[in-house]
Amino acid sequence: MTTTLLDPTGELDPVQRQPLAKPARLDGLTVGLLDISKARGDVFLDRLHELLGDRGVTVKRYKKPTFTRPAPLELVQKMAGEVDVVVEGLAD
């Protein structure tokens, strides 16, 4: 199954990609929580961090400098090297 990913920054041709396999369990994995810097997104991620921690899941936190732009390449590379799964939190 292919998925069409649309880039909200103004792409002209959608990218076709195979979605990555989702893990059946989080046991033994490290979960990254990415705050995109929207108001109250940290509230959601704080609660998720607490719930995951209660289940013994290792969590690392990250934050974009601003929600108006894509995550900087350095941040994406850092997350890719440090975690197995990323949850992106946003709110208003």
PyMOL commands that set and color helices and strands:
alter all, ss='L'
color gray80, all
select helices_A, chain A and resi 41-54+73-82
alter helices_A, ss='H'
color red, helices_A
select strands_A, chain A and resi 3-5+15-17+30-35+58-63+85-89
alter strands_A, ss='S'
color yellow, strands_A
deselect
rebuild
show_as cartoon
